[in-house]
Amino acid sequence: MSIDDIVKLIDSATKLAGALAWPILVGFVLVRFGPALKSFFESLGEFSLKGAGFEATAKRKAEAAAALAAATAARPNAGDETPRDPRAAAEIVSQAVTPQVIRKAGRAVILWVDDRPQNNVYERQSLEALGARFLIAKSTDEALAHLRSQRVDVVISDMGRPPDERAGYTLLSALRTGGNRVPFIIYAGSNAPEHKAEALASGAQGSTNRASELFEYVLSALKSEA
């Protein structure tokens, strides 16, 4: 499969999805990270054709990888000294996305709580490519209202929302005190070990400021569901 074939493949997927922004996003990713992603997409095409019964199509994986790479590139390091290579998105998608994951993601409802949801567009697109559906809440009260009215499979929350600098933990505490054990992931500005430990001690499934790690946390939560 040539790079032209890859572009045509992704273009077909974007037309089916009806997402007008995708051609721009995919073009950026292919130009910026093309050499590293080319072999990944080629292997996807071969695997999809050769793997009998393989349900995770090349188009879904390609869309997820492109969005995850864009999310990684767009998110500032926020003081984290660990390099964040967007090219690693291809490897993460290749390893983490299985037929079982796509089946579960296709039924999943994810609540994303952030007072600035526009900052997480690519992260959501990486999971929407697998079939997940999102609810957006800009406040703790709005999030609790969603949780009272319908089933949610995963909650992703930022940390500070005015006027509460620890709004993520405020929401988490309200859920756990009320007996709600929904998987809860904090997506904030820190990836420090002490903040990860605090999140786990408070009842969250994880805490991160990396798009790729968030993607893995969500898929792990979906896979663990009965």
Salt bridges, closest charged atoms under 4 A:
ASP11 OD2 - LYS15 NZ 3.28
GLU55 OE2 - ARG103 NH1 3.09
ASP80 OD2 - ARG84 NH2 3.64
ASP80 OD2 - ARG210 NE 3.30
ASP85 OD2 - ARG87 NH2 2.90
ASP153 OD2 - ARG151 NH1 2.39
ASP158 OD1 - ARG161 NH1 2.35
GLU198 OE2 - ARG166 NH2 2.76
GLU213 OE2 - LYS196 NZ 3.06
